[in-house]
Every structure is written in structure tokens, then in C-alpha cells.
Amino acid sequence: MAQVLEFKLPDLGEGLTEAEIVRWLVQVGDVVAVDQPVVEVETAKAMVEVPCPYGGVVTARFGEEGTELPVGAPLITVAVGAPASGADTAAPAGSRTAARPAGDTAAAPEESEGSGNVLVGYGTGAPPARRPRVRPQPPGATPPPPASGSAPAAPAQDTPRAAPAGGTRPGGDTPVNGDGPVPVISPLVRRLARENGLDLRELTGSGPDGLILRADVEYALRAAAAQGGRTTAPQPEPQARAAARPEGSAQAPASTAVGGGTRVPLKGVRGAVADKLSRSRREIPDATCWVDADATELMRARAAMNAAGGPKISLLALLARICTAALARYPELNSTVDLAAREVVRLDQVHLGFAAQTERGLVVPVVRDAHARDAEGLTAEFARLTEAARAGRLTPGELTGGTFTLNNYGVFGVDGSTPIINHPEAAMLGVGRIVPKPWVHEGELAVRQVVQLSLTFDHRVCDGGTAGGFLRYVADCVEQPAVLLRTL
């Protein structure tokens, strides 16, 4: 008979704890294929279509459009496999997968219907690695009875579960080195580890039941880079996760008038921004320095580049090119602080974030390997990411992993600011508006295009001399773009 499998909302990247259902793509009774998108959800970072790793008939959906679900909550149930003659293929809503008797091999072909995919475009994984994790029972607890009509599970003493060779369970104190499934849900995490040659079995996850998160992989890569490329990762700092909302709890209204005021819930992008900025203020002892610079020559250089034909070069791309050159001279500012090890980890690659205001709120897309791109390449990538941000199509991978942020708040018509560092980065460069002002040029008073530059930095990674040297070099390049020729 058909086996009913439950598909739960996965962690869609960077340890997100919840998502809001925007639009259902399937109805109850629809036949779905493996990896077919079944629902569109909005997280604190992006709009994502979630594919189902099972193929079969949809028997139930959990949550209406507009409902916010925690990670791990049921999304849909799917009846997998051909039903027996005269059997009903539909299962009651909310039913769970029946326990399979020990030694049952008849269901093996059905397992091939499953997939390890969570996000579209990342391929499928072997079904055994996608089996639901069994949460450990507290001492003295009685295991739940099997579902009605299902075969009873074999006693624990008859079929003991073997521990992975060479290690303990994923949630334990030592990494998993055996041949069992690795406790990873998100394909983003698997791909990041694979591209960097990191063995996930060497990690112990900081998520529930030892689940390996993207932050665990990034921490391991930073630690390996700091120790000369060591591939065995130390234990990551445990990260606090928001508690899941109890099942059946009522959703809070979008706004509630109390005493003549209005309460607006901090959720979605606004909530993510609030959490990130609050954490930055709590953990980072920041300081800010600033300087005015004559940007007249930079504006003339840009005009000359664009007059020569070819793709137009954006001002943001030129400022980014200046930033990467300055970071090469002052690598202390392209770093992060490892609190657990009490170490400053200097990063070899520059992944440049830039602040973008959208209808959904402030987001910070990340340009990967900005240090390896020229002005044309930076212009094209800024344009692509900005368009995706405004359309709400940025993926979690395009919103995370930055090492330094460039904030062009001049677009809001302001001259200066003291920006808050984008945790866990160590610095942010702010650029104000460029306006005509009186300026002493070559000993005479003249009207020049003047911009204010500000640098907010983590005082743990460097002192004021380093920060001042970085900002002064940026200002020199703005005033005399030919200075950049020394690094080209």
C-alpha cells in the first residue's frame, strides 16, 4: 500500500528559524514529481520556492497563505508508491509515516522516490541521507505507540541501532567520522563544504540534535584558513536559535492598536535587520572616523571611461575598486573575530556587501570575490544584484558571507553617517552625497565636487592608526584616481 511521507519546512539557509507561506503551488490530490516546487515562502532574506523531495499524491497541506511556520513544521504529506488493489490512496490529514518493520525490504523501491533537494537547482541526494532524524528520548521515557493500522516496530533490544564507526551521534561532543548519514538538511551547506573541500563528518553542528548549519561550515573554513589550511575544524561556537512557536498557537495580528498607538511585529526583513543590528551593537566595540574628499577628479575619470564606449561604469563600482585596493593594504579590516578562540581571523578573499533599500526593507547583497573583478565586472554584478533585490529574488547565498560592506547613503541626500557594522564583519565604509562646495584647490578657492567618507570599524581588530590609514588611502584615491594605477 502507499506510504505517506511528511515533508517539513527545511532550514533555507543561514539558520533561518521561520518562513511565511506566500503562495501554494499545489492542491490536495495533485500528483507531484520529485523536486517539484510545492510552495513559495518568504523568509527574512528572500522569496524561495520550496521543492518536495518526494514524488506521489498530495494528501494534506499545513497552513494557509500568510501563515508563518517555524523550521521543522509540517508543510505537506505525500502518498508515495502504488496502492494495493482497492486500497484508498489518500491518508488522513496530518498523518505521520508509519514505522517500517525491521528487515522490511519491500519498501526499498519506494525510497528511490525521495530526494535530498531543498532548493531548486542544487540536485538530489541519496534517499538514506534524507530519512527523518530520530530525536533521542529522555531517560525513562516511553516510546510513542505506532500509528493505527501500521505494523508494530521491532523491539529496541532485538535490533540495536549501531553507532557510526569512529564517532558519536551528530549532537554529541565529537564529530561524526563514520559511514552514517551526515546531519545536514540544506543543500547550500553541502555545496559550500564540497566547493571548499571540507569534510562535513569532521564537524559537530550547533543546530538542534547536532544539525550542521551554514554558520558551522563558514566558521570551520575561517578557522582552517587562519591555521594554514587545516581541514579538521574545531568545534563552532553554539548559536542561539529562536524557539519554535507551539503548535496551534494563534498568529499575532499584523498590527494591534493599544492605548492609541500601533504595535507592528518585528518579523521578516525588519525583524532580521533588528536582530542583526542589535547583535552588532552588543558584541562589537565600534568606532568611527571620517574625512571630506574632493571627488572632482574621480567624476572626471568616470566620465572619460564612459565616453570611450562600452558598458557604462557606475560610481559604486569605482568606489568598490578603491575599497578592495585599500583592503589589500590594510587586511586587518577584512577580518572577523572568533570569540570562542579569542582570535582575529584575517580573510584572504573580499566578499563585498553593499546596502540596498527595497520595498521589503534594507538588504545587503554580497558581491563574491570583489577583489578579483575589474570596474566593468563590478558594475555588472552590482546591477544584477540590485535588480534581484528589488524583485525579491535574491537567494540566501547572495545575502550572506560578506567580509566588508560599502554603504552609499548619499543616495538618500545626506552627507554623513555613523553606520552600524554588519556583524560579523569588522568594518563598513560609508559614502555621502557628492555636492559642489567651496574648496581650496592648488592654493585657490574653487567650487569642487566634495564627498564625506566615514569608516566604522571594530576596535578589536585594529587601532585608530590602521583605520585612519585605510580611510586616508581611500580619500587619496578619490581625489587622485591615478593612485590606483600602482595596484593595477
C-alpha positions in Angstrom: 0.0 0.0 0.0 1.0 3.6 -0.4 3.4 5.1 2.2 2.5 8.6 3.5 5.6 10.7 4.0 5.6 14.1 5.7 7.7 16.9 4.3 8.7 19.5 6.8 9.8 23.1 6.3 13.6 22.9 5.9 16.3 25.4 7.1 16.5 27.5 3.9 19.9 29.0 4.8 21.9 30.8 7.5 19.9 29.1 10.3 16.6 30.9 9.5 14.0 29.9 12.0 10.8 30.6 10.2 9.1 31.4 6.9 5.8 32.8 5.8 3.7 31.0 3.2 3.2 33.3 0.2 1.5 31.0 -2.3 0.7 27.3 -2.6 1.7 25.8 -5.9 -0.2 22.5 -5.4 -3.6 21.4 -4.2 -4.6 18.4 -2.1 -5.0 15.5 -4.6 -2.4 16.8 -7.1 0.3 14.4 -8.3 3.8 15.9 -7.7 7.1 14.8 -9.0 10.4 14.6 -7.1 11.9 18.0 -6.6 8.7 19.8 -7.9 8.2 23.2 -6.2 5.1 22.9 -3.9 5.0 26.2 -2.1 6.5 29.7 -2.3 7.7 31.1 1.1 9.2 34.4 2.2 12.0 34.3 4.7 13.8 37.2 6.4 16.2 37.2 3.5 14.4 36.2 0.2 11.4 34.7 -1.6 12.1 30.9 -2.1 10.2 28.2 -4.0 10.5 25.0 -1.9 10.6 21.7 -3.8 9.3 18.5 -2.3 11.8 15.6 -2.1 9.1 13.0 -2.6 7.0 12.0 -5.6 3.4 11.0 -5.2 -0.1 12.3 -4.4 -0.5 15.3 -2.1 -2.7 14.2 0.8 -2.6 17.3 3.1 -1.3 20.8 3.3 -0.4 22.6 6.5 -1.0 26.3 6.8 -2.9 28.9 4.8 -1.3 31.6 2.7 0.0 34.3 5.0 0.7 31.8 7.8 4.2 31.9 9.4 5.7 28.5 10.1 8.8 27.6 12.1 11.5 25.5 10.6 10.7 21.8 11.1 6.9 22.3 11.0 5.0 20.1 8.5 4.4 21.5 5.1 2.6 18.7 3.2 2.1 15.0 3.3 2.6 12.9 0.2 1.4 9.3 -0.5 4.3 7.6 -2.2 4.1 4.3 -4.1 1.4 2.4 -5.9 -1.6 1.5 -3.7 -2.8 -2.1 -3.3 -5.9 -3.2 -5.2 -9.0 -1.5 -3.8 -6.9 0.5 -1.3 -7.6 4.2 -0.7 -4.5 6.3 -1.7 -5.5 9.2 0.4 -4.3 9.4 4.1 -5.9 11.4 6.8 -4.7 15.0 7.1 -1.8 15.3 9.5 -1.0 11.6 9.5 2.6 10.6 10.1 4.7 8.0 8.3 4.2 4.5 9.8 7.1 2.8 11.3 8.7 0.3 9.0 9.3 -3.2 10.4 12.8 -4.3 10.9 14.2 -6.1 7.9 11.5 -4.9 5.6 13.0 -4.7 2.1 9.8 -4.3 0.1 9.7 -0.6 0.6 13.2 -0.1 -0.8 12.0 0.8 -4.3 9.8 3.5 -2.8 12.7 5.1 -1.2 14.1 5.9 -4.6 11.2 8.3 -5.0 12.9 10.6 -2.4 15.4 13.4 -2.9 17.9 15.3 -0.9 16.9 18.6 -2.6 15.6 21.5 -0.6 16.2 24.5 -3.0 15.6 24.3 -6.8 18.8 23.8 -8.8 21.0 22.0 -6.3 20.4 18.4 -7.4 19.2 15.5 -5.4 20.9 13.4 -2.8 20.8 9.7 -1.8 17.5 8.9 -0.1 19.1 7.2 3.0 20.6 10.6 3.9 17.2 12.2 3.9 15.5 9.9 6.4 14.0 11.9 9.3 16.3 12.1 12.3 15.1 10.2 15.4 15.1 12.6 18.3 16.6 11.0 21.5 14.1 10.0 24.2 14.8 11.3 27.7 15.8 8.6 30.3 12.8 6.6 31.4 10.5 7.9 28.6 8.1 5.6 27.0 8.3 5.5 23.2 5.0 6.6 21.4 2.7 3.8 20.2 2.7 3.0 16.5 0.1 4.6 14.3 -3.2 2.9 14.0 -3.2 0.2 11.3 0.6 0.1 11.0 2.9 -2.8 11.7 4.5 -2.6 15.2 8.1 -1.5 15.3 10.7 -4.1 16.3 11.8 -4.0 20.0 14.9 -2.0 20.6 16.8 -4.9 22.2 16.2 -7.1 19.1 17.5 -4.6 16.6 20.0 -2.3 18.3 20.9 0.8 16.3 24.6 0.7 15.6 26.6 3.9 16.3 28.6 5.3 13.4 32.1 3.9 13.4 34.8 6.2 14.8 32.4 8.8 16.2 29.3 9.6 18.3 25.9 10.8 17.2 25.7 14.2 15.5 24.6 16.0 18.6 27.4 14.7 20.7 30.7 16.1 21.8 32.8 14.7 18.9 32.5 14.9 15.1 30.9 12.2 13.1 33.5 10.1 11.3 31.6 7.0 10.4 29.7 6.0 7.3 26.2 7.0 8.5 24.2 10.0 7.2 25.6 13.4 7.9 23.2 15.7 9.8 22.7 18.3 7.1 19.4 19.4 5.7 20.3 22.4 3.4 22.0 21.7 0.1 23.5 25.1 0.4 25.6 23.8 3.3 26.6 20.7 1.4 27.6 22.7 -1.7 29.6 25.2 0.4 31.5 22.4 2.1 32.1 20.5 -1.2 33.4 23.5 -3.1 35.9 24.2 -0.3 37.0 20.6 0.2 35.6 20.4 3.7 34.5 17.0 5.1 31.2 17.5 6.9 31.9 14.4 9.0 34.6 16.4 10.8 32.1 18.9 12.1 29.7 18.9 15.0 26.7 21.1 14.2 25.3 23.8 16.5 21.7 23.3 15.4 19.1 21.1 17.1 20.3 17.4 17.5 23.7 18.3 16.0 22.3 19.7 12.8 25.1 21.3 10.8 24.3 24.9 9.7 25.9 27.2 7.2 27.5 29.1 10.0 29.2 26.0 11.2 30.8 25.4 7.8 31.8 29.1 7.4 33.4 29.0 10.9 35.3 25.9 10.0 36.6 27.4 6.8 37.7 30.6 8.5 39.4 28.6 11.2 41.2 26.4 8.7 42.3 29.5 6.7 43.7 31.0 9.9 45.7 27.9 10.7 47.3 27.4 7.3 44.5 25.5 5.5 43.9 22.8 8.2 40.9 20.7 7.1 39.9 19.4 10.5 37.6 22.0 12.0 37.3 22.9 15.7 34.0 23.0 17.4 32.0 26.0 16.4 30.5 28.4 18.9 26.9 27.3 19.7 24.4 29.7 18.3 21.2 30.5 19.9 18.1 29.7 17.9 14.7 31.1 18.3 12.3 28.8 20.0 9.7 27.3 17.7 6.1 28.5 18.1 4.0 25.9 19.8 1.6 24.0 17.5 -1.8 25.5 17.4 -0.8 28.9 18.8 -2.7 31.8 17.4 -0.9 34.0 14.9 -0.4 37.6 16.2 -2.3 40.3 14.1 -0.2 42.4 11.7 -0.8 45.4 14.0 -2.7 45.9 17.2 -3.8 49.3 18.4 -3.0 49.7 22.2 -3.6 52.8 24.1 -3.8 55.0 21.0 -0.6 53.5 19.5 0.0 50.8 16.9 2.1 47.7 17.5 3.9 46.4 14.4 5.5 42.9 14.8 9.3 42.7 14.2 9.3 39.9 11.6 10.5 39.2 8.1 13.2 41.5 6.8 12.5 44.1 9.6 13.0 41.5 12.2 16.2 40.1 10.7 17.6 43.7 10.5 16.7 44.4 14.1 18.3 41.2 15.3 21.5 41.7 13.3 22.0 45.3 14.2 21.2 44.7 17.9 23.8 41.9 18.0 26.4 44.2 16.3 25.8 46.8 19.0 26.1 44.3 21.8 29.2 42.5 20.6 31.3 45.0 18.6 33.1 47.9 20.2 32.9 50.1 17.2 34.5 53.5 16.5 34.0 55.9 13.5 36.4 58.3 11.7 35.5 60.4 8.7 37.1 62.8 6.2 36.0 65.1 3.4 37.4 64.4 0.0 37.5 66.3 -3.3 35.8 63.8 -5.8 36.1 66.1 -8.8 38.9 64.1 -10.5 37.1 60.8 -9.8 33.9 62.1 -11.5 36.0 63.3 -14.5 37.7 59.9 -14.7 34.4 58.1 -14.8 33.0 60.5 -17.4 36.1 59.8 -19.6 35.7 56.0 -19.2 32.0 56.2 -20.2 32.8 58.4 -23.2 35.2 55.8 -24.6 32.4 53.4 -25.4 31.5 50.0 -24.0 29.5 49.3 -20.9 28.9 52.3 -18.6 30.9 52.2 -15.4 29.0 53.1 -12.2 30.3 55.3 -9.4 29.7 52.5 -6.9 31.9 50.2 -8.9 34.8 52.7 -8.8 34.3 53.1 -5.1 34.3 49.3 -4.7 37.5 49.0 -6.7 39.1 51.6 -4.4 37.8 49.6 -1.3 39.4 46.3 -2.5 42.7 48.1 -3.2 42.6 49.6 0.3 41.8 46.3 1.9 44.8 44.8 0.2 47.0 47.4 2.0 45.1 47.1 5.3 43.9 43.5 5.6 43.1 43.9 9.3 39.8 45.4 8.2 38.9 42.4 6.1 38.5 40.1 9.1 36.3 38.7 11.7 36.6 38.0 15.4 36.4 34.4 16.7 35.2 34.9 20.3 35.4 31.2 21.2 39.1 31.0 20.2 39.8 34.7 21.1 41.4 35.2 17.7 41.1 37.7 14.8 40.7 35.7 11.6 42.0 37.7 8.6 40.3 36.6 5.4 42.0 36.2 2.1 39.0 36.9 -0.1 36.9 40.1 -0.3 33.2 39.4 -0.5 31.9 42.9 -0.7 28.4 43.7 0.6 26.5 46.8 -0.4 23.4 48.3 1.3 20.3 48.3 -0.9 17.0 49.8 0.1 14.0 47.8 -1.3 10.2 47.8 -0.7 10.8 44.9 1.7 13.4 46.9 3.7 17.1 47.1 3.8 19.1 44.2 2.4 22.8 43.7 1.9 23.6 41.7 -1.3 27.1 40.3 -1.5 29.5 40.5 -4.5 31.6 37.4 -4.3 35.4 37.8 -4.9 35.1 41.5 -5.4 38.9 41.8 -5.3 39.2 39.7 -8.5 36.8 41.9 -10.5 37.5 45.0 -12.6 35.3 48.0 -12.8 33.2 46.6 -15.6 32.6 43.3 -13.8 31.7 45.1 -10.6 29.3 47.3 -12.4 27.5 44.3 -14.0 27.3 42.4 -10.7 26.0 45.4 -8.8 23.3 45.9 -11.4 22.3 42.2 -11.3 22.1 42.0 -7.6 20.2 45.3 -7.3 17.6 44.2 -9.8 17.2 40.9 -8.0 16.9 42.7 -4.6 14.1 45.0 -5.9 12.3 42.0 -7.4 12.7 39.9 -4.2 14.6 37.2 -6.0 17.8 37.2 -4.0 18.8 33.8 -2.7 20.1 33.3 0.8 23.6 32.6 -0.6 23.5 36.1 -2.2 22.7 37.7 1.1 25.3 36.1 3.3 29.1 35.6 3.6 30.2 39.2 3.3 33.5 40.3 4.7 33.3 44.1 4.2 30.4 46.4 3.4 30.2 49.5 1.3 27.2 51.8 2.2 26.3 54.5 -0.2 23.9 56.5 1.9 24.5 59.5 -0.4 21.5 58.3 -2.4 19.3 59.5 0.4 20.6 63.0 0.1 22.7 63.1 3.3 26.3 64.0 3.8 27.4 61.8 6.7 26.5 58.9 8.9 28.0 56.6 11.6 26.8 53.2 10.2 26.4 50.1 12.3 28.8 47.3 11.3 27.2 44.3 9.5 28.0 41.5 12.0 30.3 39.5 11.9 32.3 41.8 9.7 34.9 44.2 11.1 34.3 47.4 9.2 32.0 49.4 6.9 32.8 52.3 4.6 30.1 55.0 4.3 29.8 57.4 1.3 27.8 60.5 1.5 26.4 62.6 -1.4 28.7 64.4 -3.8 27.8 68.1 -3.9 29.5 71.3 -5.1 31.2 73.1 -2.2 33.9 75.7 -1.8 37.3 74.0 -1.6 40.9 75.2 -1.6 42.4 73.7 -4.8 46.0 74.4 -5.7 46.2 77.3 -3.3 43.0 79.0 -4.6 39.4 78.9 -3.6 37.3 77.0 -6.1 34.0 75.1 -6.3 34.7 71.4 -6.3 32.7 68.1 -6.0 33.1 67.2 -2.4 32.1 63.9 -0.6 32.3 62.9 3.0 33.7 59.4 3.7 33.2 57.6 7.0 34.7 54.4 8.3 33.2 52.4 11.2 35.5 49.7 12.4 35.7 47.0 15.1 38.3 48.3 17.6 39.2 44.7 18.5 40.8 44.1 15.1 42.9 47.2 14.8 43.7 50.6 16.3 42.9 54.1 15.1 46.1 54.3 13.1 45.2 51.4 10.9 41.6 52.7 10.4 42.9 56.2 9.7 45.4 54.9 7.2 42.7 52.9 5.3 40.4 55.9 5.2 43.2 58.3 4.1 44.2 55.9 1.3 40.5 55.7 0.1 40.3 59.5 0.1 43.6 59.8 -1.8 42.3 57.5 -4.5 39.0 59.5 -4.7 41.0 62.8 -5.1 43.6 61.3 -7.4 42.4 58.2 -9.2 45.8 57.7 -10.7 47.0 56.4 -7.3 45.1 53.2 -8.2 47.4 52.6 -11.1 50.1 51.5 -8.7 47.9 48.4 -7.8 46.6 47.5 -11.2 
